[in-house]
Amino acid sequence: MAPRNKQKQVKEIIKCGKDPIYFMNRYVKIQHPQRGTIDFKTYEFQDDCVNHFINNRFNVILKSRQLGLSTLAAAYAVWLAIFYKDKSILVIATKLSVAMNFIKKVKIALRGVPKWLILPELTSNNKQSVEFSNGSTIKAVPTSDDAGRSEALSLLVVDEAAFVRNFDELWTGLYPTLSTGGRAIVLSTPNGVGGQYYDLYVKAESGESEFNPIKLMWDVHPERDNEWFEKETKNLTEKQIAQELLCDFAASGDTFLNAEDIEYLRTCVTRPLEKWGPEMGVWVWKYALSEHKYIISADIARGDGKDYSTFHVIDTIESEIVAEYKGKIPPDQFAVLLNEAGMRYNKAVVCPESNTYGYAVLMKLQELRYPNIYFAKEKDKYAVLYGTGNIGKAGFSTQASSRSKILTKLEEVIRNKQIRIYSSRLYEEMKTFIWKGSKAQAMRDKNDDLVLALAIGIWLYDTSQGYNKHSVDLNAAMLAGFAVNSTAPPKVLDPNLRTVTHVNPFKPVILSSGEFDENTKDNPTFANGPFGDLSWLIK
């Protein structure tokens, strides 16, 4: 019952102005989906939220569905607008219909408040805003590039922030509008790992930002028990359960890897033993062992754009990444870095992606006379070795079809824990590497350069003939067998050396260099090789 005399009304106005929870429970109406317009009786977890709103300038809420947080935010906005002057309250929603629904909740709340309690008059009332004579306004708008940018805000409410389009860019423009002391309530159910909302919550939870984290699982609601949960989840997928009820970032999104595999990568993260190279961008976990074979796979960028040049060093004996690089340097400098890393790791097989910038890297590696560049075909390798081939045929060509194959193999190898990965940088990229339709790619404003470089390396290590782990095992067994054979190797006359030498037919021979002219049949490079004519190799 409302107080009848004016003195009691004044006391009631002051009490409501000081205590929003009292105001909501005593005077605010809400729309219930089954019961229609009813009194708003807040639950304990909702009261806790209101206290957080008052005591903390910035709040970020990770919530399960249907907890009445949007209704609570609408009631809180009404309380702030009618009891305090010149409050500019802006609500940003995923779309226009959601924005209009928020204002509808505001109007229903106002409808239940007695006229004597609303001291300011309602001066404007439309589908997206209400304004009061005390200078306070409540406005709700759908997502747009310039939403709220020109306003100085007292309170910003972002509803379902994880689903707001381009929220990363939007937040960059909105944050300065709070610089005059404004407050923010950012709330949402999760939508996968990565993005501005995810970053806001994770940094708040770790104490790295001004935001106060609030996590509301499905069971904070007093009317929900295990029986309710089982009933609700019967018709939901695992992703929907994670998103709508469990507040699970990893399992709620369309990440390329499933939640368990991402968590596995996190547990493997290890501090590097050493950092070297440009801006200490090369991270080393293990040094080269003389008996081990290594593959270096690389993804190459221009050096001054948003993408990074990256490489991984994979130990094919131990099945682990022993070093990696991520940085922004020109392609020619990147080639010098690859040359250095390759020489440190026993003249590792170097396989850059053969895109536009990859060709520049390959040319530089050739100029540096790097001895072990990857070719898909041995024929092309020997052609380049004897001066007639095209270095552009080296490396790995990433087309739409090959991209799909190498990523499929990457997922399989990580899922089956067939390779050990220690990098926090790769872990961060994997968290934001998602499915967009049928294509796996980085989230907006995120990078996938380490992911793609690893996919190339895994493909070589696991499938490519002559370079994969199975070939390494087979070659080791063959060499062990050859060692048992004590037959003296044949004597061969090498006309270039002009001496008689013993040659092991199973050991690679460094051939003498020389120019090759296809029109010259008597070219000594081919006619006078250790075992005769070699020109057939490039025909």
C-alpha positions as CSV (number, residue, x, y, z in Angstrom):
1,M,0.0,0.0,0.0
2,A,1.2,3.5,-0.9
3,P,1.6,6.0,2.0
4,R,-1.4,8.4,2.1
5,N,0.0,11.6,3.6
6,K,2.6,13.8,2.0
7,Q,5.1,13.4,4.8
8,K,5.2,9.7,4.4
9,Q,5.4,10.0,0.6
10,V,8.5,12.2,1.0
11,K,10.1,9.5,3.2
12,E,9.1,6.9,0.7
13,I,10.6,8.9,-2.1
14,I,13.9,9.2,-0.2
15,K,13.9,5.6,0.7
16,C,13.3,4.5,-2.9
17,G,16.0,6.9,-4.1
18,K,18.5,5.4,-1.8
19,D,17.6,1.7,-2.2
20,P,16.9,0.4,-5.8
21,I,16.1,-3.1,-4.5
22,Y,13.4,-1.8,-2.2
23,F,12.0,0.4,-5.1
24,M,11.9,-2.6,-7.5
25,N,10.2,-4.9,-5.1
26,R,7.7,-2.4,-3.8
27,Y,6.7,-0.5,-7.0
28,V,8.0,-2.0,-10.3
29,K,5.8,-4.2,-12.5
30,I,7.2,-6.7,-15.0
31,Q,5.7,-8.8,-17.9
32,H,5.6,-12.6,-17.1
33,P,5.3,-14.8,-20.2
34,Q,2.5,-16.9,-18.6
35,R,1.1,-14.8,-15.8
36,G,1.0,-11.4,-17.5
37,T,1.8,-8.2,-15.6
38,I,3.0,-9.0,-12.1
39,D,4.9,-7.4,-9.3
40,F,8.7,-7.6,-9.6
41,K,9.9,-9.7,-6.7
42,T,13.7,-10.0,-7.1
43,Y,15.7,-13.1,-6.3
44,E,18.7,-13.1,-4.1
45,F,21.1,-13.3,-7.0
46,Q,19.4,-10.4,-8.7
47,D,19.8,-8.3,-5.5
48,D,23.5,-9.2,-5.5
49,C,23.7,-7.9,-9.1
50,V,22.1,-4.6,-8.2
51,N,24.6,-4.2,-5.3
52,H,27.4,-4.9,-7.8
53,F,26.0,-2.2,-10.1
54,I,26.1,0.3,-7.3
55,N,29.5,-0.6,-5.8
56,N,31.4,-1.2,-9.1
57,R,31.7,1.3,-12.0
58,F,32.2,-1.5,-14.6
59,N,30.5,-4.9,-14.5
60,V,30.7,-7.8,-16.9
61,I,28.2,-10.6,-16.5
62,L,28.5,-14.1,-17.8
63,K,25.1,-15.7,-17.5
64,S,22.9,-18.6,-18.4
65,R,19.6,-17.9,-20.1
66,Q,16.3,-16.8,-18.7
67,L,17.6,-15.3,-15.5
68,G,15.7,-12.0,-15.9
69,L,18.9,-9.9,-16.2
70,S,17.5,-7.8,-19.1
71,T,14.4,-7.1,-17.0
72,L,16.6,-6.3,-14.0
73,A,18.7,-3.9,-16.1
74,A,15.5,-2.2,-17.3
75,A,14.2,-1.7,-13.8
76,Y,17.6,-0.4,-12.7
77,A,17.6,2.1,-15.6
78,V,14.2,3.3,-14.5
79,W,15.3,3.8,-10.9
80,L,18.4,5.7,-12.0
81,A,16.5,8.0,-14.5
82,I,13.6,9.1,-12.2
83,F,15.6,9.6,-9.0
84,Y,18.7,11.3,-10.4
85,K,19.0,14.3,-12.8
86,D,20.7,14.3,-16.2
87,K,21.4,10.6,-16.4
88,S,22.1,9.5,-20.0
89,I,21.4,5.8,-20.2
90,L,22.1,3.9,-23.4
91,V,21.3,0.3,-24.1
92,I,22.9,-1.5,-27.1
93,A,21.1,-4.6,-28.4
94,T,21.8,-7.2,-31.1
95,K,19.0,-5.9,-33.3
96,L,16.2,-3.3,-33.5
97,S,13.5,-5.7,-32.1
98,V,15.6,-6.4,-29.0
99,A,16.2,-2.7,-28.5
100,M,12.5,-2.0,-28.7
101,N,11.7,-4.8,-26.3
102,F,14.0,-3.3,-23.8
103,I,12.1,0.0,-23.9
104,K,8.9,-1.9,-23.6
105,K,10.2,-3.4,-20.3
106,V,11.1,0.2,-19.2
107,K,7.5,1.4,-19.9
108,I,5.9,-1.6,-18.1
109,A,8.1,-0.8,-15.1
110,L,7.1,2.9,-15.2
111,R,3.4,2.0,-15.6
112,G,3.3,0.4,-12.1
113,V,5.0,3.3,-10.3
114,P,2.5,5.7,-8.7
115,K,2.5,9.2,-10.1
116,W,3.5,10.8,-6.8
117,L,6.7,8.7,-6.8
118,I,7.8,9.9,-10.3
119,L,8.9,13.4,-9.7
120,P,10.1,14.2,-13.2
121,E,7.5,14.3,-16.0
122,L,7.7,12.0,-19.0
123,T,8.5,14.5,-21.8
124,S,9.1,12.0,-24.7
125,N,7.9,8.5,-25.2
126,N,8.6,6.5,-28.4
127,K,9.6,2.9,-29.4
128,Q,13.3,3.4,-28.7
129,S,13.5,6.0,-26.0
130,V,11.9,7.7,-23.0
131,E,12.9,11.2,-21.7
132,F,12.2,12.9,-18.4
133,S,11.9,16.6,-17.4
134,N,14.9,16.2,-15.1
135,G,17.1,15.7,-18.1
136,S,17.5,12.0,-17.8
137,T,17.0,9.7,-20.8
138,I,16.8,6.0,-21.5
139,K,17.6,5.0,-25.1
140,A,17.9,1.6,-26.7
141,V,19.5,1.2,-30.1
142,P,20.6,-1.8,-32.3
143,T,24.2,-2.4,-33.1
144,S,25.8,0.1,-35.6
145,D,29.2,1.4,-36.3
146,D,28.5,4.7,-34.6
147,A,26.1,3.7,-31.9
148,G,26.5,6.0,-28.9
149,R,29.8,7.5,-30.1
150,S,28.8,11.1,-29.8
151,E,27.2,10.9,-26.4
152,A,28.6,11.3,-22.9
153,L,27.0,8.4,-21.0
154,S,26.0,7.9,-17.4
155,L,25.3,4.2,-17.9
156,L,26.0,1.9,-20.8
157,V,24.2,-1.4,-21.0
158,V,25.3,-3.9,-23.7
159,D,22.8,-6.8,-23.9
160,E,24.0,-10.1,-25.2
161,A,27.4,-8.6,-25.9
162,A,29.0,-11.8,-27.2
163,F,26.5,-11.7,-30.1
164,V,26.7,-8.0,-30.9
165,R,28.2,-7.6,-34.4
166,N,31.6,-6.0,-34.5
167,F,31.6,-5.5,-30.8
168,D,35.4,-5.2,-30.8
169,E,35.3,-2.0,-32.9
170,L,32.1,-0.8,-31.2
171,W,33.7,-1.0,-27.7
172,T,36.7,1.0,-29.0
173,G,34.3,3.9,-29.8
174,L,32.1,3.5,-26.8
175,Y,34.6,3.4,-24.0
176,P,35.6,7.0,-24.3
177,T,31.9,8.0,-23.8
178,L,32.3,6.8,-20.2
179,S,35.3,8.9,-19.5
180,T,33.4,11.5,-17.6
181,G,32.5,8.9,-14.9
182,G,30.0,6.8,-16.7
183,R,29.3,3.2,-15.8
184,A,28.9,0.0,-17.8
185,I,27.0,-3.2,-17.5
186,V,28.0,-5.7,-20.2
187,L,26.0,-8.9,-20.1
188,S,25.7,-12.0,-22.2
189,T,25.6,-15.8,-22.5
190,P,28.9,-17.1,-23.9
191,N,29.5,-17.5,-27.6
192,G,32.8,-19.3,-27.9
193,V,36.4,-18.2,-27.1
194,G,37.7,-14.9,-28.4
195,G,36.2,-11.6,-29.1
196,Q,35.8,-8.4,-27.1
197,Y,33.2,-9.8,-24.6
198,Y,35.4,-12.8,-23.9
199,D,38.4,-10.7,-23.4
200,L,36.5,-8.3,-21.0
201,Y,35.3,-11.2,-18.9
202,V,38.6,-13.2,-18.8
203,K,40.6,-10.1,-17.9
204,A,38.1,-9.1,-15.3
205,E,38.2,-12.6,-13.8
206,S,42.0,-12.6,-13.6
207,G,42.1,-9.1,-12.1
208,E,43.7,-7.5,-15.2
209,S,41.0,-4.8,-15.8
210,E,38.6,-2.4,-14.0
211,F,35.7,-4.7,-14.7
212,N,34.0,-6.6,-11.9
213,P,33.1,-10.2,-13.1
214,I,29.7,-11.7,-12.3
215,K,29.1,-15.3,-13.2
216,L,25.5,-16.6,-13.0
217,M,25.1,-20.4,-13.7
218,W,21.7,-22.0,-14.3
219,D,21.4,-23.1,-10.7
220,V,21.5,-19.6,-9.1
221,H,17.7,-19.4,-9.8
222,P,16.0,-20.8,-6.7
223,E,13.3,-22.5,-8.8
224,R,15.8,-24.7,-10.8
225,D,17.0,-28.1,-9.7
226,N,18.6,-31.1,-11.3
227,E,15.2,-32.3,-12.5
228,W,14.7,-29.0,-14.2
229,F,18.2,-29.2,-15.8
230,E,17.6,-32.7,-17.1
231,K,14.3,-31.7,-18.6
232,E,15.7,-28.6,-20.3
233,T,18.8,-30.4,-21.8
234,K,16.9,-33.3,-23.4
235,N,16.4,-31.3,-26.6
236,L,19.6,-29.3,-26.6
237,T,22.9,-30.1,-28.2
238,E,26.2,-30.1,-26.2
239,K,27.0,-26.7,-27.7
240,Q,23.6,-25.3,-26.7
241,I,23.9,-26.6,-23.2
242,A,27.3,-25.1,-22.8
243,Q,26.0,-21.8,-24.2
244,E,22.6,-21.5,-22.6
245,L,23.1,-23.1,-19.2
246,L,26.8,-23.9,-18.3
247,C,28.4,-20.5,-19.1
248,D,31.2,-22.4,-20.9
249,F,33.1,-20.2,-23.4
250,A,35.1,-23.0,-25.0
251,A,32.3,-25.5,-25.6
252,S,29.8,-22.8,-26.6
253,G,31.5,-21.6,-29.8
254,D,32.2,-22.8,-33.3
255,T,35.9,-23.3,-32.5
256,F,38.0,-25.4,-34.9
257,L,39.1,-27.6,-32.0
258,N,36.7,-29.0,-29.4
259,A,36.8,-27.7,-25.8
260,E,38.8,-30.7,-24.6
261,D,41.5,-30.3,-27.2
262,I,41.8,-26.6,-26.5
263,E,42.2,-27.3,-22.8
264,Y,44.8,-29.9,-23.6
265,L,46.8,-27.3,-25.5
266,R,46.5,-25.0,-22.5
267,T,47.9,-27.6,-20.1
268,C,50.9,-28.1,-22.4
269,V,52.0,-24.5,-22.4
270,T,55.6,-24.1,-21.2
271,R,57.9,-21.2,-20.8
272,P,60.5,-21.2,-23.5
273,L,64.1,-21.9,-22.6
274,E,65.5,-19.1,-24.8
275,K,64.3,-16.3,-27.0
276,W,66.3,-14.9,-29.9
277,G,65.9,-13.3,-33.3
278,P,64.1,-10.0,-34.3
279,E,62.3,-8.6,-31.2
280,M,63.0,-11.9,-29.5
281,G,60.3,-13.5,-31.7
282,V,61.9,-16.9,-31.9
283,W,60.9,-19.1,-28.9
284,V,63.0,-22.2,-28.1
285,W,61.9,-25.0,-25.9
286,K,64.5,-27.6,-26.9
287,Y,67.9,-27.3,-28.6
288,A,68.9,-29.5,-31.6
289,L,70.1,-33.0,-31.0
290,S,72.7,-34.3,-33.5
291,E,70.8,-37.5,-34.3
292,H,67.4,-35.9,-34.8
293,K,65.7,-34.8,-38.0
294,Y,63.7,-31.5,-38.1
295,I,61.1,-29.9,-40.3
296,I,60.6,-26.1,-40.4
297,S,57.2,-25.1,-41.9
298,A,56.5,-21.4,-42.5
299,D,53.6,-19.1,-43.2
300,I,54.8,-15.8,-44.8
301,A,53.3,-12.3,-44.6
302,R,54.4,-9.0,-46.2
303,G,55.9,-7.8,-42.9
304,D,54.0,-4.5,-42.5
305,G,50.4,-5.5,-42.5
306,K,48.1,-7.1,-39.9
307,D,49.4,-10.7,-40.6
308,Y,52.5,-12.2,-39.2
309,S,55.3,-14.3,-40.6
310,T,55.6,-17.5,-38.6
311,F,57.4,-20.8,-38.5
312,H,57.5,-24.0,-36.4
313,V,60.5,-26.3,-35.9
314,I,59.2,-29.9,-35.6
315,D,61.3,-32.7,-34.2
316,T,60.3,-35.7,-36.3
317,I,61.8,-38.2,-33.9
318,E,60.1,-36.9,-30.7
319,S,57.0,-35.6,-32.4
320,E,57.1,-32.2,-30.7
321,I,57.5,-28.5,-31.6
322,V,60.9,-27.4,-30.3
323,A,60.9,-23.8,-31.6
324,E,58.7,-21.3,-33.3
325,Y,58.7,-17.7,-34.6
326,K,56.0,-15.1,-34.8
327,G,56.8,-11.6,-36.0
328,K,56.6,-8.9,-38.7
329,I,59.7,-8.6,-40.8
330,P,60.1,-8.3,-44.6
331,P,60.3,-11.6,-46.6
332,D,64.0,-11.3,-47.3
333,Q,64.8,-10.9,-43.7
334,F,62.5,-13.7,-42.8
335,A,64.4,-15.9,-45.3
336,V,67.7,-15.0,-43.4
337,L,65.9,-16.0,-40.2
338,L,64.8,-19.3,-41.7
339,N,68.3,-20.0,-42.9
340,E,69.6,-19.4,-39.4
341,A,67.0,-21.6,-37.7
342,G,67.5,-24.3,-40.3
343,M,71.3,-24.4,-39.8
344,R,70.8,-24.5,-36.0
345,Y,68.5,-27.5,-36.3
346,N,70.8,-29.8,-38.4
347,K,70.0,-28.3,-41.8
348,A,66.3,-29.0,-41.3
349,V,63.9,-29.4,-44.2
350,V,62.6,-25.8,-44.7
351,C,59.1,-25.6,-46.2
352,P,57.6,-22.1,-46.7
353,E,54.1,-21.6,-48.0
354,S,54.7,-20.8,-51.7
355,N,52.4,-17.7,-52.0
356,T,53.5,-14.4,-53.4
357,Y,55.7,-13.5,-50.5
358,G,56.8,-17.1,-50.2
359,Y,58.4,-16.9,-53.6
360,A,60.6,-14.0,-52.4
361,V,61.6,-16.1,-49.4
362,L,62.5,-19.0,-51.6
363,M,64.6,-16.8,-53.9
364,K,66.5,-15.5,-50.9
365,L,67.0,-19.0,-49.5
366,Q,68.4,-20.0,-52.8
367,E,70.7,-17.0,-52.8
368,L,71.9,-18.0,-49.3
369,R,72.5,-21.5,-50.7
370,Y,70.4,-23.1,-48.0
371,P,70.9,-26.9,-48.6
372,N,67.6,-28.4,-47.7
373,I,64.5,-26.7,-49.2
374,Y,61.3,-28.8,-49.5
375,F,60.1,-29.8,-53.0
376,A,57.0,-31.9,-53.5
377,K,58.7,-33.6,-56.4
378,E,62.3,-34.8,-56.4
379,K,62.5,-34.0,-60.1
380,D,62.0,-30.3,-59.4
381,K,64.6,-30.4,-56.6
382,Y,67.3,-31.8,-58.9
383,A,66.4,-29.4,-61.7
384,V,67.0,-26.5,-59.4
385,L,70.1,-28.1,-58.0
386,Y,71.6,-28.3,-61.6
387,G,70.5,-24.8,-62.5
388,T,67.6,-25.4,-64.8
389,G,64.6,-25.7,-62.5
390,N,62.2,-23.1,-61.0
391,I,62.6,-22.3,-57.3
392,G,58.9,-21.3,-57.4
393,K,58.1,-25.0,-57.4
394,A,59.6,-25.4,-53.9
395,G,57.5,-25.0,-50.7
396,F,53.9,-25.9,-50.1
397,S,51.1,-24.5,-52.2
398,T,48.1,-23.6,-50.2
399,Q,45.0,-23.8,-52.3
400,A,41.4,-24.2,-51.2
401,S,41.5,-28.0,-51.5
402,S,45.0,-28.4,-49.9
403,R,44.0,-26.0,-47.1
404,S,41.1,-28.2,-46.1
405,K,43.3,-31.3,-46.2
406,I,46.1,-29.9,-44.0
407,L,43.6,-28.5,-41.5
408,T,41.8,-31.8,-41.2
409,K,45.1,-33.5,-40.6
410,L,46.0,-30.9,-38.0
411,E,42.8,-31.5,-36.1
412,E,43.3,-35.2,-36.2
413,V,46.9,-35.1,-34.9
414,I,46.0,-32.7,-32.0
415,R,42.9,-34.6,-31.1
416,N,44.9,-37.9,-30.9
417,K,47.7,-36.1,-29.0
418,Q,50.2,-37.2,-31.5
419,I,52.4,-34.1,-31.2
420,R,53.5,-32.0,-28.2
421,I,52.9,-28.3,-28.4
422,Y,54.3,-25.9,-25.8
423,S,53.4,-22.4,-27.2
424,S,51.1,-20.0,-25.5
425,R,51.0,-17.9,-28.7
426,L,49.7,-20.9,-30.7
427,Y,47.2,-21.7,-27.9
428,E,45.8,-18.2,-28.1
429,E,45.4,-18.5,-31.9
430,M,43.7,-21.8,-31.6
431,K,41.1,-20.3,-29.2
432,T,40.0,-17.9,-31.8
433,F,40.3,-20.2,-34.9
434,I,36.7,-20.9,-35.7
435,W,34.3,-22.3,-38.3
436,K,32.7,-19.6,-40.4
437,G,30.3,-21.6,-42.5
438,S,32.3,-24.4,-44.1
439,K,35.7,-22.6,-43.7
440,A,37.9,-22.6,-40.7
441,Q,39.5,-19.2,-40.1
442,A,40.5,-16.7,-37.5
443,M,37.9,-14.5,-35.8
444,R,37.7,-10.9,-36.9
445,D,40.8,-9.0,-35.9
446,K,42.6,-12.2,-34.8
447,N,45.4,-14.1,-36.4
448,D,45.8,-17.7,-37.6
449,D,49.4,-17.5,-38.9
450,L,50.9,-20.0,-36.4
451,V,47.9,-22.3,-37.0
452,L,48.5,-22.4,-40.7
453,A,52.2,-22.8,-40.4
454,L,51.7,-25.7,-38.1
455,A,49.1,-27.3,-40.4
456,I,51.7,-27.3,-43.2
457,G,54.4,-28.8,-41.0
458,I,52.0,-31.5,-39.7
459,W,51.0,-32.4,-43.2
460,L,54.7,-33.0,-44.2
461,Y,55.5,-34.7,-40.9
462,D,52.6,-37.0,-41.1
463,T,51.8,-37.7,-44.7
464,S,54.4,-36.4,-47.2
465,Q,56.5,-39.2,-48.7
466,G,60.1,-38.9,-47.7
467,Y,59.6,-36.4,-45.0
468,N,57.0,-38.0,-42.7
469,K,57.6,-39.7,-39.4
470,H,57.0,-43.1,-40.9
471,S,59.7,-42.5,-43.5
472,V,62.1,-41.5,-40.7
473,D,61.5,-44.7,-38.9
474,L,61.8,-46.7,-42.1
475,N,65.0,-45.0,-43.1
476,A,66.5,-45.6,-39.7
477,A,65.8,-49.3,-40.0
478,M,67.2,-49.4,-43.5
479,L,70.4,-47.7,-42.5
480,A,70.8,-50.0,-39.6
481,G,70.6,-52.9,-42.0
482,F,73.1,-51.4,-44.4
483,A,75.6,-51.0,-41.6
484,V,75.7,-54.8,-41.1
485,N,76.9,-55.3,-44.7
486,S,80.7,-55.3,-44.7
487,T,81.1,-55.6,-48.5
488,A,83.6,-53.1,-49.7
489,P,82.0,-50.3,-51.8
490,P,82.9,-50.2,-55.5
491,K,85.7,-48.1,-56.8
492,V,84.5,-45.3,-59.0
493,L,86.5,-43.0,-61.1
494,D,85.4,-39.4,-60.7
495,P,86.7,-37.4,-63.6
496,N,86.0,-34.2,-61.8
497,L,88.2,-35.2,-58.8
498,R,90.6,-37.1,-61.0
499,T,91.1,-39.7,-58.3
500,V,89.8,-43.1,-57.5
501,T,87.3,-43.0,-54.6
502,H,85.3,-45.5,-52.7
503,V,81.6,-44.7,-52.9
504,N,78.8,-46.1,-50.7
505,P,75.8,-46.5,-53.1
506,F,73.4,-45.9,-50.3
507,K,74.9,-42.6,-49.1
508,P,73.9,-39.3,-50.9
509,V,76.7,-37.8,-53.0
510,I,77.3,-34.1,-53.3
511,L,77.5,-33.5,-57.0
512,S,79.7,-31.0,-58.6
513,S,78.1,-27.8,-59.7
514,G,78.0,-26.6,-63.2
515,E,75.8,-24.7,-65.7
516,F,73.3,-26.8,-67.7
517,D,72.3,-26.0,-71.2
518,E,69.5,-28.2,-72.5
519,N,70.8,-27.8,-76.0
520,T,74.2,-29.1,-75.0
521,K,74.3,-32.8,-74.8
522,D,77.9,-33.0,-73.7
523,N,77.4,-30.9,-70.6
524,P,79.9,-32.2,-68.0
525,T,77.6,-31.8,-65.1
526,F,75.3,-34.5,-66.4
527,A,77.6,-36.6,-68.6
528,N,80.4,-36.9,-66.0
529,G,78.5,-37.6,-62.8
530,P,79.8,-40.2,-60.4
531,F,77.4,-42.9,-61.9
532,G,77.1,-41.6,-65.4
533,D,74.6,-39.4,-67.2
534,L,72.1,-37.6,-65.0
535,S,70.2,-35.6,-67.5
536,W,67.3,-38.0,-67.5
537,L,66.4,-36.8,-64.0
538,I,64.9,-33.5,-65.4
539,K,63.4,-34.7,-68.6
